[in-house]
């Protein structure tokens, strides 16, 4: 049986939903004309989004993990990439606290509130800083990494990754355009993200908590007094697709298994004005190690799918044969009111070929009521 979940999103608040079973379709209620972000990201639409780069790392510890994060204008943060990597390689945990070698062009300030310390890059305008924050470690390290990395990805408008990507990161070398990799500091493994996306408002104001935890003094920002009318998204789920991890920005998620191969399909919505079509398609292309394309090349590299009275741009992206891991993305992007909707399959190439037609049919079954 397929699940029906109704998720009412009022402005920037996510409320839990009631669920019941039904035979044919699944539907979610989302706010029409409002961005449906999780409560951990209360101000994603508070100001026009702008290009942003994030360098961040998680150093596992006990009883807490340590989070290092630098966010700012892409060129400024890019200039600090090599320094950031060397800095993270110097980090060690002693008596449950981090120690490091401070780069010559950085300064260190005392911590405040939740921050253990704030490191600033000298002579930058606007100022570029790195926050150091501890948070309690969970019982499952992979789940800790996944929830926090996906939280960071959501902050810059990127969709979530799966646990398989966490495992694959161990085989990747540090590189500016590699979104997830690991470093070694002695016997310690540090997970690092290098993310290029879009962020609204003040990049340093983001709550430091993982999805599902209350963030920042005063909690989430209040929504408008009169929220817009809600609309339902409905779709027909292909046989064999099992419900996956949904909630927050994920309006739905499905897991697909064939033999020893697994893939994931997600439906996510973000603000339309902050998510132009080509930028997101090139972001997907980079995730499977393909080069960017131009606006003129897009029609030859995509096709249009009809969703009732809406039209989606569909792409099939297959990673190069020498890519490790070699993955594929089947993706569709469409716009409704002021929202951009992303329907995305991520998984092995063979499974993508097998599921391509069913994925297209799934996209074309989407309706709003």
N, C-alpha and C positions, 0 to 999 in steps of 0.2 A: 504494500500500500504506500501511497505517496503522502508526504506530510503537507499540511497547510499551516503556515505560521503567519500571524498578522503582527507586523512590527510598526507601531506608530511612532514616527520621529517628529518631534516638535522642535523646530529651529535647530538648536545645537545639542539637544538632550536626546539620549537613547533610552527608551523605556522597554522593559521586558514585555514579552508578548505571550498570549495564550496560544496553545497549539492543539489541533485536533486532526484526526485522520480523515482522508477522503480519497476516493478512488482515482480521479482523473487528473486534476490539476493542482498546482501549488500556487498560493497567492500570498503576497506580502503587502501591507499598507505602508506607504511612505508619504512624507509630506510633499505636496506638490509645490514646486517653486522654492524649496529650501534644501540646502545641502544636508545630507544625512550622515553626519560624522558621529563617532562615538563620543561619550562624555569625557573621555580622556583628552579630547582635542576640541575644547569648547570654542576656540576662536579661529577655526580654519577659514572662515569667510568674513572675519571682522575687518579685513582690509584687502585691497587688490593683491592677488598673488604675484610673486616675482621669482625669477630663477634663483635657486638656492643650492648650495652644495653642503653636504654633511659628511664629516669624518667622525666616526664614533667607534668605541671599543668596549668590550665587556671582559673584565678580568674576573674569573670565578674565584670564589673564596668561601670560607666558612667562619662565621655563620652568615656572611653577607657577600654579595657580588659587588664589584666596583665598576661604575659606568663613567666613561670618559667621552665627552662630546664637544665637537667644534662645529658650529653652523654659521654660515654667512654667505656673502656674495661669492659666486663661483670662482672668479679669478683670484680673490684673496685667499680662499681656503685651498684652492689648487696649489698656490705658491708655497703652502705649508705642508704639502703632502709628505715629502721626504723627511722633513723635520718631525712630523707627527709619528711616522713609522719608527724612526730612531728613538724618539721619546718613549713610545709604547714598549719597545724592546728593552728599555732600561727599567721598566716598572717591575717591582717585586713586592710581595706581601710579607710584612714582618710584624709580628704581634697583632695580627688582624687589621693592619693598616698598610696602605700603599706607600712605597718609597720610590723615588725616581731621580734621574739626572736631568736637571732643568736646562733646556736649550739656551744658547747664548742670547737669542733675540726674543726670549720670552721672560715675563716677570710673573711672580707668584704672589697672590693675595690670600689673606686668611679666609677660611670658609665662613658661611653664614647660613642660618636656617638649616636646610638639609644638605647644603654643599660642604664637603670636606675641604675643598680648596677651589680657587678660581685662578687659572693661568691665562695671561694675556700676551698677545703678540705685540711687540713694541712698534710704535709709529704706524699704526693702521687706522684708517678713517673710512667708514665706521670701524669701531674697535672690533677686533677678532679675539674671541676668548674661548677657553676650553674649561668646561665645568667637570668637577670630579664629585660624584655622588654615590653613596652606598645604599643598597637596598637589600632586604632579607633574601637569602638564597632559598629556592624551593627544593623539593625532594628530587625533582627530575631536571637535570642540567640542560638537556636538549629542549625541554619545554620552556625553561627559563630563557634560553637563547632565542627560541622561535618567537615567543610572545613579545619580547623587547625589541628584537630586530624588526618584526612586523609593525610594532608601534612606531619606530623611527621611520620606516618606509611610509607609513600612513601620514606622518607629519610633513613629508615632502611630496605627497600626492602619488606615491607608488603603491602598487597593489602587493598583496602578501605573497610570501614564498612558503614552501612546504618543508617538512622536516628533512626530506631528501637533500635539499639545498644546504642545510646545515652540515650534513655528513660530507657532501661533495666539497665544501669549503676547505677541508683539510688538505686537499691536493692542489690548491691554488696558491700562486705566488702573489705577493703584494703588487698591485698596479692601480693607478688612479681610476681607470674605467672598469675595474673588477668590483662588482657591488658587494661581494662577501668573500673574505679569505681569512686565514689564520696566521698568527705569528707565534714564535717561540721565545719565551723569556726564561732561560734556565729550563726547568722541567715543566713550566707552566705554559698552557696553550691559551692564547688570547684571540677572541673572535673580533674581526674588524669589518666595518662597513664603509664603503665610499659611495655615497648616493648623490645623484644629480637630479633635481626635480624642481617643484614649485611649492612655495610656502607663502601663506598670507600672514600679515601682521609682523610682529617682532619675533624673529626666529628663536631668540633666547628665552622667550616667555613660555615655551611649551612645558606642560607638566611632565615631571620626570618619571611618572608611573607607567607601568604596563597597563594594557587595556583591561578594563574591569575594575581598576583601583581608582579611588578618588584622588584627584590631582590638584595641588596648589591650595594656598590659603583661600578659604571661602567657597571651595568646590567649583562646579561647573558654572559657566555664565548663564544668566537667565535668558529665556527665549522671549519672543514678542508676545504682547498681551493677547493678540488675536492671530493665532497661527493660520496659515493658509489651509485650504481644504485638502484632505488626504486623498491619495490615489492608490489603487491596488495594482501591483505587478503580478501577472499570472503567466504560467508557462506549463508546457507538457514535458514531464521528465521521461527521458528514454529508459526503457527497461534495462535493468542491471546497474544503473547509476545509483549509488548509495549516498544518503545524506552525509555531508561533511561538516567541517567546523565553520559555522556562520555566526553572525552577530556583529554589531558595530557597523563598519562600512560594508561588510559582506552581507548583502541581502539574501544570498543563498550560496551554498557550496556543495559539491558532489565529489565523491571518490569513485574512480573507475579502476577495476582490477581485471587483468587478463594474464593468467599464468603467474609469473613472478614479477610482472610489470604493473606499476600503478601510476595513475595520473589524477589531476584535480581540475575541476571546472568551478569557476567562481563568477558571481555577478556582483559588481561593485558600482556605486554611483559617487561622483565627485562634482564639484561646481564646474559648469560648462565653460565659463569664461576663462578659467584657469587651466583648462585642459584641451588645447587645440589638437586637432586630429593628427597631423603629421608628427608633432612632438611625441605623442604617445606611441604611435606606430614605430618610430625610430627608437624609443625606449625599449619596446618589446624586441625589436631587431637586435639591439645591443645585448639583451639578456640571452639570446641564443648565438651570440658572437657573429652577427651579420653587420655589414656596414650600413650607415645611414643612407636614406634615399632622399631625393628632392621632391618638391611639390609636383614638378613636371613628370616624375617617374611614378608617382603614386597610382594613377589609373592603371598602369600596366602591372603593378605589383599587388593589386587588390581587386575585389569585385563587390557589387552591391547586393544586399539581401533585403527583401521586403518583409517588414513586420507590421502587418495591417497597413495603417496609413503612415508608418515611419519607415525610414530606410537606414540600414546599417552598412558600414564599410567593413568588409571581411578580409582578413589576411591569413595566409598559411605560411608560417615561418619555420624552416627546417635548418637546424644548425649545421655548420660545416662538418665534413666527415672526420676531420682531425680534432674536433672540439671534444673536450673531456670535462664534464659529461656532455654527450651529444643529446640535446633535447629539442623539442618542437613546441611551438606555440600556435594554436588556432585562436584567433581573436576577432571580436566584432565590437565596433564602437558606434554608438548612435546617440543623438541628442534629443532631449525632450524638455520643453520649457527651459529652465536655466541649469539643467543637469546633464552631465555626460555619463553615459552608461557603458560599462566595460564588461563584456562577457568573454572569458578567457579559459582556454584549455592549456594546461602545461603538463608535459610528460614525455616519455620516450617516443622516438620517431615512429617506430612500428605501431604503437598504440594510437598515435595521432592519425596515421593513415587509416587504421581500422575504424576509428570513431569520427572521421571527418564529416561524413554525410549526416550522421546522427547529430553531431554538434550543430551543423547548419540548420537542420530541422528544429532543433531545440531553440536556437536563436530566433528563427522565423515564427515560433509558436508564442513568443513573448507578446503580451498585450497589457494595456493599462485600462483600468475601469474606475 
